[in-house]
């Protein structure tokens, strides 16, 4: 003899005990089928590696940003390095001048050129890291 069952979808009021002979039927509950993630239009890491126009455009934008950082540092560096030799040519006595018994050439090279070049180097590293970090954030926003 089969035991009576409760039809699917039948609500049993809270606090109501089912008769021991009543066996509720099993219902299969499934999660909704996952759909592909909606592309928000933001590029992903896989898009950079693709060998199509979009991947090349992403890499091109990164390279242009890096080139901009490089040029923004090279300009002042070249200017800094070109000033003293130009002054030495335009003012002939500058090469033999001394300040407090120390040759001016040594003072200019030791204190006037190298420290600013080191500062430009630090500035460049910070800019390059910022460019790469922003590019990585762009890719991680998906």
Secondary structure, 3 states (H helix, E strand, C coil): CCCCEECCCCCCCCCCCCCCCCEECCCCCCCCCCCCCCCCCCCCHHHHHCCCHHHHHHHHHHHHHHHHHHHHHHHHHHHHHHHHHHHHHHCHHHHHCEECCEEHHHHHHHHHHHHHHHHHHHHHHHHHHHHHHHHHHHHHCC
